[in-house]
Amino acid sequence: MRSFPLTIFILFALIFTGIASGQQVEVPPPVPVEVEAASLEEEADAVELPPELAPKQREEADEEPAVDGVNVDTGVSEEESTVKKIESAPISIAPVSADALRSKSRAAKPGQLGSSVMTRTEARTFNFTIPAPRGQLLDRNGYPLAQNIVVNYAALNFPFLGKDVTDEAILRYAGERIVHVNRLLGEEWDVASKRVIEHYRKRRWFPLIFSSVLTKEQEDQLQRGLMEGLKLHPVYQRVYPQNQTLSHVVGYVGKTPPQARGEIVNNEPLWQSAIGVEGLEQSFEADLRGTPGRINILYEADGSRARENLLQKPRPGHNVVTTIDLEMQNLCEKLLEQKVKRGAMVIMDVRNGDVMALASYPRYNPNDFIPRISQEKFSELINDPEKPLYPRAFRGSYPPASTYKVVTGLGFLDSGFVGVSDVYPCKAKWTIGELTMRNWNKKNEASMNLVAAITRSCNTWFYEVATYAGADSMSYMSTHLGLGQKTGLPLNEVPGFIPNNRYWLKNFGYSMADGEEAAMSIGQGMVETTPVQVARTMAAVGHGTKLFNARLVSQIQDVDHEVVQTFPPDLVHDMSIDPYDIKVMKKGMYDVVHAGNGTGKAAYHKITVAGKTGTGQWKPAQKQNIAWFAGFFPAKYPVYSFSVIYEGDPEEGVSGGKKAAPVIGAFLKEYLNDENYAEVKAASDAFKAEQQMYEPIDLGYREKIRAIYSGSGGGEKKAAATAAKPVATQAAPEPQKPKGRGLLRRIFGGN
């Protein structure tokens, strides 16, 4: 906000420079007939921009997940194997006992193992900390996303083997028991020999775990086959009951501190607690981990526990309640799996910024990381070209393509360079100087106003107006609507990027040229956004007066479900956009879905949807494009906003109308059953009552908001005028020179 006066100064300078130089786009006079355009072909593949204006080549390194410190099970080498040293022993031979090994040790001096604890040198007393159960992660209705269970491991529980026991004897004692368990359960567990020897010499009072988590059947079998030196060792373990669902948001606890080595120290934990690596598990680590308890344990000389005194109970971690609606989330992920090869889908509450669903696809199962992931599975995830660990919904930075026209259109209106009835040509190609840029439709269309240009997603219309209005009208509105900045998620999200003249002057020494402004106007060039940013921007447009940060966590509760912290809706600012301009844009977005010539008809639903399709050039070197659909529903007084992105394969023909809009159509059809439809309708009615308290009572002095198409000839007649039905005979008003109806008017009081 501190740089805002400078932004205004630059904006004034550019506007007044353009006026003084006499640079003004000439607009052909409209044919004096308003027409209702017939259904034309749907939005086609992304327009190939000239190389100098194409998106920069994205760095693949930006898409790598954070996996530092993840516990990977690398196994035990053959040279270090304890099992290899004794696995050839016949099954009928009984394992060596502790008594047998102690009897071979040099006789102890009289009284060394006497009755007094002070004289029993192998007896020990320790204070340990007891790790607390980790708090739960919950959806908004209390369904668990992450919780704890008690699991058992097979562990070596060393007794005292004699004062002078050899390393070989220790390895034999340990190896025979590991082999016994492997034969009993059909496993191949092992421990490095150095680890066994070190553990016995310095830490034998601690169990030495050598298995993976035991199943219930394995627990029962081992319980029946336990012998001296073996035990079932219980610990808390994290579990993700929804499996792959919400994996990129929840994250996982795949990292633990290094296993303690050396002598046991006072207040050492009984086992190592896992630490969050990704997602909410990482962001809310301090709240989730709880407070450990304390226990005092007296061990007899033979290693058995003589007495336990609980000094302090562990206090479980707090529960983190998210805003996620698991029903919506499951449906979003199902539809992405069915209809999208790679992509993301976000649903957000328009009224307060609550994130209802935050889905990325492909996905992974966080249970694979618990308690450690196999090297084979880890390599499979890391090397998968589909990048299942990559959270596209909030870390994927993409050109917003034509969804950005909602922002640029509002920028044009707000700055006063375009009025609702101003018409500009929608040609098949647009030329300025030596630069030629094309529309997605290879045929000329009628001249049209902003509402129609949004409906038809006409690129050349926006090229023309952008060079007239300038970059700052677009960059200002982008920032005002939350693009190019993080949304407030408690996750490692990326900010995206919105170029402006200040950036261009600093880095290139000149203001943005006409071609660069044209590319920016259709969400290409250097413009980059995330799916969650686009959903938040659509929520702001749908609301009309407020921009909220994205809220993913609503509250934190203690173990008794008492609220200890709340996170209220986070209002970024009250938007200073003329309500009339919002109505103009909503009309265009409504027509995208509901008009016969709209590009988003595949998202149609009786509840009414306002949206904007987008087809973008993404990775030019691979000829790889993306498809978008973003908007809100119900159209007039919306409750939820959404964004969907579809990553195409190299050389795959994609479009927002054919690849992304159908995802929303399918979502609405399945989600809006009778019960949910009634809830959304009631919420919309309540929002309507609230909004009408702040809306101007009379907007009668404003022009009627409508789509205007004015035919001019050539292929345009065949595409629009010839196939259109006249609905009025009044001439469309000729565009007037801008009078600063938006920002300038508010500052100087103009009309």
N, C-alpha and C positions, 0 to 999 in steps of 0.2 A: 504493500500500500504506500510505502514511502516513495516509491518510484512513479506513482501515478501522475503527479504534476508534470514530470518529464514526458510521460507517455502522451498526455494531453497536448503538451507543447509540440512534440513531434507530429502528432495527428493534425494539429492546426497548420503546422508548417507545410505538411504534404498536401492538405486540402487546398490551402490558399495558393500554394505554388501551382497546383494543377489548374485552379480557376484563372490565375493570372496568366498562365501560358496559353490559355485558350484551348487546352486539350479536353475535348469532350467527344464521347462516342456518339456517332450519328445513328439515329434509330429510324428505320423506314416507317413512314406513317402507316398506321394500321388500317386494314380494310374495315369500313364502318359496319361491321356485323359481329356480334358475339355468337360463338358457336359452342356447341357441346361436342367435344371431340369424341370420335368413335374409338372403339377398342383397337389399338395398334399393337404391333409386336412387342413382346416383353423385353425388358432390359437385357441386353446381350453381354458378351464377354467384356472384360476390362479393356478400356482404351489404352493402346500402347503409346505412352508419352515419348517425346523426343529424348534421346539418350541423356542430354544435359539436364533434363527436368525429371528423369525417372528417379524412383526411390533409391537411396544409397544401398549398396550391398550390405545386408545385415551380417554381423559377426556371429558365427555359431556359438562362440564362447559365451555370449550373453544368455544362451538357452541352457547352459549346463546347470544342473541342480546342485545345491549345497549338500555335499555328502562327507565333508571332513569329519573325522572322528567316529564314523559309523563302525559298529562292531561287526567285523567280517570274520567268519569262521574259516580260518586258513588251514586247519588240520594240524597234524603232528608229522614231522618228517620221519622217515624210516630209521634214520640214525639216532633220533631222539626218542623213539618209541619205547615206552615201558612194556607194552604188550608184546612186542616182538621178542623181547628178551626171554619170555617164559611161555609164549603161546603154544609151543610144541609139547608142553607137558601133558601127559596122558590125563584124561578126564577122571580116571579112577583114583588118582593120587590126591590125597587131602591137602588143602592149602596149609602152609606153615602157620603155627599159632604164635601169639605174642609170648606165651609161657615158654615155648620151645626156644625162641630167640633170646629171651632174657636168661634162660638157663645156660646158654652158651657165652653170655657176657661175663666179664670178670666179676667175681663175688663182691657185693657191696660191703662196706665196713659196717660192723654192728651198730645198730641204732639209726643208720642213714635213712631207712624207711620206717622209722619208729612211729609212735602214736601221735606225737606232737606235730601240728602243721608247721611249726617253726623249724623242725628238724627234717621234714620230708621235702628234700630238695626238688623232687619232681612234681610235687603238688603246687598248684598255682591258684591265685585269685585275681580276677580281672574285672574292670568296669568296661562295659561295652555300650555303644549306642544302638538303639533299635530303630531302623529306618521306618518312617511313617508311611502309611498307605497314601498313594498319590491321589489327588482329587480327581473328580470326574469331569469330563466335558459333556455337555448336554445340549440338545436342540431346544428351541423355544418352548416346546411342550413337554420337556422332561425326558425325552427319549435319549438313551445313552449313546454317545459317540466314542467315548474312551472311558474305560473303567478298569478295575483290578480284580484279579482272581488269585487264589493261593494255589501254587503249583509245587510239585516235588521233584527233586533231582536225586540221583544216586550219588553218594559222596563217600569218600574214605574218611573214617573216623579213627585216627591212629591212637592206639594205646601206647604206653611206654614199652619200648622194645629192648631195653637194656642200655646201660651206660656206654658201652663200647660197641654198639651195634654197627655193622659195616654198611656202606652204601649199597653193596650188592644185596644184603639181607633186606634192607628197606625196600629196594626195587622189587625183590621177589615177593615180599609181603603185599605190596601195593598191586603189582602186576597180576598175581594170582586172583585177587579179588575183582579186579577189572575184567579179567578173562571169564571168571565165574558169572558175572553179571551179563557180559556179552553173550555167553553161551545160553544163559537162561532166557534172555529177552531177544536173542537174534540180532544183536547190534554190533557195531564196530568202534566203540568208543575207546579213547586212548588219552594219555597225558604224557607230556615231555618228561623224560627221566630226570633232567636237571631240576625241573619244577617240583617233582616228587621229593627228591632228596632235600632241597632247600626248605620245602614246606615242613617236612618232618623235623629237621634240625631246629627250625626257628618258630614254627607256627602250628605244631601238631595239635594244639587244643582246638584249632579251627577245623571244621570239616573242609575237605578238599573235593569240590564238585568235579566230576569227570563225565557226566552224561548231559544229554539235552533234556528238555522237559519230558517227564514220564507221562504216558497216558494212564487212564484209570486202570486199564487191564494190566499194564506194566507195573503199576504200583502194587496191585494185588499179588502179582507173581513174585515180585521182589520181596514183598513183605513175608511171603511164605518161604522164601529162600535166603533170608538175611543170615549173615554169619558175623562173627567177631570182626570188627574193623570196617563194617559197612553200616550205612544208615540212610534213611529217607530224609532229605534236608528240605524243609518247606521255606518258600520265599513268596513275596508278593510279585506278581507279574502283570504288566500292562496288557490289555486286550482291547481290540477294536471290533465291537460287535457288528458294525455295519460293513466290515471288510473294505471293499474298494470305495464305497460311497464316501464322498467328502474327503478323500485321502489327502488331496493337496492343501486343504484348509486345516484339517486336524493335525497333520504331520505325524511324527512318531518319536519314540524315545529310544533310538538305536545306539545311543552312546553312553558308556559308563566310564568312570575314572579308572585308571590302571589298577590292576589288582595289587593290593598292598604286599610288599616284600619285607624281608628282615624281621626283626623281633617285633612282637605284638606291643603296641603302645596303648596307653590308657585312653579310654573313650573311643576306641576304634569301632567302626560300624560292624555289625554282625554279617552284613553283606553289602555290596555296593549297589546304590540306587541308580537307576537309569536317568539320563538327562535328555531333555527335549532337543531334537536336532532340527526339525522343520515345523512350520505351521504354528498353530496355537499351542502345541506342546512346548515349543521353544519360547514363544512370546510371553506366556504366562507361567514360566518355570517357577518363579518365586512364589506364586500363589498356589500352584499345584503340588509342590513337593512336601508341604507340611513341616511339622517340627518333630524331630526324632525323640524317642524315649531313652531311658537309661536303665541298665540292669547290672547287678553285681553277681558274678558266678565264681564259685569255688570248685576247683577240679581236684580230684584225688590223684595220687601218684600214677595210677594206671590209666589216667585220661578220662575217667568217668566223672560226671557232674555230681558233686556232693551236696551243693546247696545253691539256690537261685533267689536273689532278692530284687524285686522290681522296684527301682528307685523313682522312676517317672514314666508314666504311660506315654506312648507316642501320640501326637495329635495329628489326625489325618489332614491332608491338604484340602484347600478350598475347592468347591465345585465352580466351574466356569460355565455360565449359561449363555449360549449363543442366540442370535436372532434367526438362525437357520430354521426353516420349516422342512422337516425331513421328508414329508410327502412331496413337496415341490422339488427338493433336491434329488430324490430318487427318480422322479419323472424326468427331470432335466438330463440326468446322466443316462437314463434309458434311451431317451430320444437322440442324444449325441452318439451313443453307441450304434443306434439303428441308422441314423441319417448322415452322420458327419465322420469323416475319416480322422481328422484332427481338428480340434477347435475348442470353443468355450461357449458357455451360456450363463447369463447372469439375470436374476430377477431381484428387483429392489422395490421397497415400499416408497411410493412417491411422497407420502405425507410426513415421513420422518427419517428417511435414509436407511431404514433397516434392510440388511441384506438377507433376502429370503432363500436364495439359492446362489451358489458360487461354484460352478461346475467346469472342470477342464477334462478334455479327453484327447488321447487315451489316459488311463489312470493306472494306479498300482495298488497293491494290498499292503498297508502298513504293518499287518501282522507278520509279514515276511521278515521284518527287521527285529522281531522280538523273540528271544533276548538278543540274538545275533543272526545275521543273514549269512547264508552260505556263499562261498566265493563264486560258485557257479551262478546262483540267482543274482548276485550283485553285479557280476559282469554282464549278465543278460539284460538287466535294467539299464545299466550305464551305456551299453553299446547299442541298444535298440534304436534304430533310426527314427522311430515314431516318437521318441522321447517321452515315455510315460511318466517320468518324474518331474516333468516341466509343467509348472502351474500356469497355463496359458491365460486363465481368467484374470489374473492380476499381475503376472510378470511377462506376459506376451505383449510386445510393443509393435503395433501394426499401423499402417496407414488407414485412417477411418473411411477412406473412399467417400462415396456419395452420402453416407450418413452425416458427414460433416457439412453438407449443404444446409442442414437445419440451422447450424451455427452461423455459417456465412450469410445465409438468408436473413437471419435476425440481425446480424451485423450491418447488412446493407440497409435494412429498415431503420434500425436504431440510429445510424449515422445520418439518415435523411437522404441518401442517394437514390433510394428506390421507394416509390409509393405503390399501393396495392393495385393500382390500375396501369402502372407503367409497363409497357410491353417492349420486349427485345426479341430479336430473331433467334430461332432454334434451328441452326443450319447443320448440315452433315459435317461440315468442317469450318474451322475458324482460322483466319490468317492475319498475322500482324507482322509487318516487315518480312523477313525471310522464314519466319516460324509458322508452321501449320500444325494445328491440333484438331482432333476429330471428336465428334460425338459418338456415343455407342450405337445410335441408329444411323445406318449408312444413307438414309434418305432425309431430305430436308423436311422439317416440320414447320408448323405455323409459328408466327411470332406469338409470344405469350407473356403473361405476367408471372409474378413470383409463385403464386399458388399453382398455376399450371406447370411451371418449371420444376417445382418440387414433385408434383404428381408424375410428370414424365421423366424426371431426373435428367433434365437436359444439360449436358456438360457445356455446350457452346454458349448457352444462355449465361451460365455462371462465368465463363471465360470473359465474355463481353462486359458484364457488370463489374467483375473484379478489377479489371484494368481501369475502370471508371471510378470505382469507390476506393480502391487502394487497399494495401495489406493491413493497415492498422485498424480498419473497420472490422476485419476478420480476426486479427490476433487479440484485439481488446475483448470482443465478444467471447472468444474461446476461453480466455482467462476468467472472464466473468461467469462462465458456465462450468468452470472447474476442469477444463482440459489442460494438459501439459503440467499436471501437478498430481501428487499422490492424493488418494481419496480419503485417507484416514484409517484404512484397515490396519489392525494390529498384526500385520504380516509384512514380509519382505517384498513389497510391491515396487514397481518401477514407475517413474513419473511421466514417461512419454516426453514429447517435445512439440512446442508450437513456435514456429519461426515468426519473426517480426522485423520491422525495418531497423530497429536498434541492433538486433543480432547481425543483420546483413551489413550494416555500416561498420560495426566493430570487426567483423571477420573478413569482409570482402571489400570494404571501402566504398560501398555504394548502396543505395536503397534497392529494394526488390524490383526487378524488371517486370515488364508486362507478362512474359511467359511464366515467370516464377509465381507471380500473383495468380495467374490463371490456374496453374497446377495446384496451388494452395487452396483455391476456391472449391475444388472437388475432392479435398482431403488427400492429396497426393504430394509429391515433392518431399519435403523434409518433415511433414506433419506425421506425428506418431502418437497413438493413444492405446490404452488398454481396454479390453471389454468392460471391465468394471467402471472405468472412467466414462465410457460411452453410455452405460446404463445410468450412471449418476447424472450426466448431462441431460438425458432424456427425462429423468425424474424431475429435474429443475424446470425444463420446458413444460412438462405436464402439470407441475404445481403452479408455475406461472409467477410466483413471488418470492420463493425461497430456494436457496441452494444448501443442502445438507451434506455433511461428510457421511461417508458410508459407515454404518454402525453394524459391527459383526458380533459384539459381545454386549449384552444388556445388563448383566449383573454377576456378582460373585457371591456365593453362599458358603456358609460353614457346613460342617458335617450334619448339623441339625436343621439344615435348610433355612437358617436365618440369614438374611441379606446383610453382608458386611461391606459391600461397595456396589454402587450403581453407576451406569454409564448412560446418562440421558441423551436424547437426540442432540447431535452437535451441529448447530446452525452455523454455516460459514458466513453468510450474509443475506440480507434482504435484497433481492434483485431489483435493479432500477430499470427494468424493461417495461415499456409501454404495454399495458394489457391488450390493447388493440393489436400490437405486433404479434403477441403470443397467439391471439385468436387467428390472425392471418396464417401463422405457421401451422397451427393445429388443423386449420382447414386443409392446407396442402397435404399434411401427413394423413389426415382422414381419407382424402381422395386417393392417396397412394394405394390404400387397401380396398376402398369401397367404390371408386370410380371405375368405369369400364376400361379406361386406358391407363389405370394405375399399374405400377410395376410390382406391387406387393400383394396382389389379389390372393395369393396362396395362404395368407394369414387371416383371411376373412373369418369372422365369427359374429354371431348375433349380438354379442355384448358390445360390439364396435371396437375397432382397433385403429390407432393412429401410429403410423410407422414410416420408416425410410429405408429403402434398399440401398445397397452399396456393392460395387464390384471393383476391386482395386488391384493395381499392379503392385506386387509385393517383392518378389525376388527376380528381377529382370534377367539375371544371368542364367537362372534355371527355368525361365519362362513359367514362373509359378505365381498364381494369382489367388486372391482371397474374395470371399463373398460375405456380406454383412446384412443383417436386418435388425433394426433397433427402433424402439418407440415406447408406447404405453397403452394401457387399457383400464377402464373404458375410455373412449376417445375424449369426451368433453370434460368429465371430472374424474381423472384417472386415479386408480389405487396402486397399480403396479407398473413399473417401467421394466424394460428388458433390453438385452442385446445378445445377439448370436453371431458368431464368426465361424466360417468354414474355411479351412486351409486346403486349397486345391493341390493336386499333384502337379509336377512339372508338365507343362503343355496341356493340362486339363482345362476344358472350357467350363467356366463357372459363372454364375450370376447370383446376385442377392435375391432376385425374385424366384429363382428356380432351386437354389440350394439352402438359403438361410430362412427365407420367409415360411416355407413349409414346416420348418421345425416349430415355429411359434404357432402356426395353424394346428399342428398335431398336439402341441402342449395345451392349447385352449380347449380343444375338443375333448381331451382326456381329463384335464384337471377340473374344468367347469361342469361337474355333475350338478344335480339339482341343489344339493346342500351348499357346495362351494360357490355356485353361481349366485345363490341368494345372499350369501355372506358378502361377496364382492359388490353386488348391486346395492346392498344396504350401506356398505362402507362408502361407496361412490355417492349415494344420496346424502350421507352425513357430511362428506367432504364438500358437496355442492352447497349445502346450507352454510357451511363455514366460509367458503369462498365468496358467496354472494353478499356476505357482510362487508367485504372489502372491495367488491367490484364497483365501478362507477354506475350510478343509477341509470344514466342515459348516455348511450354512445350514438345517438341518432345523428349527430353532426358528422360522423365518419361515413366513409364510403361503404357500401355493401361489400362484404368479402365474398369473392367468387373467382372461379377460374376463368380466365379470358384467353381465347385463342383467336388470332387474327390472321387469316390466310393471306398469302402473297403470290403464289404461283409456283410453276415448275413441279417437281416431285412433291413439293409441299402440299399442293392442291389434292393430289391423289392420296397422300397420307393423312390429311386432316380435313381440309375444306370440302373436298368432294364427298368424303365419307361422313361428313358431319351434318347434323340437323340444326338449322338456324333456330335459335330460341329467343332472339330479340333483334330489333332493327335499330336500336340506338347505337350511335357510333361510340366506340371505346375512346375514352379521353386520351388526348395526346400527352406524352410525358412532359412534365414541367421541369425546369431547372431546379435542383434541390435547394431547399430553404433551411436546411439544418433541422429537420423535424424531430430528430432524436436527441443525441447528446448535445449538439450545438443549441437546439431549442431550449433544452432544460437549463443550459448555462446562461444564454443571452435573452431568453424569454421570447424567442421568435415563434412564428406560427407555422 
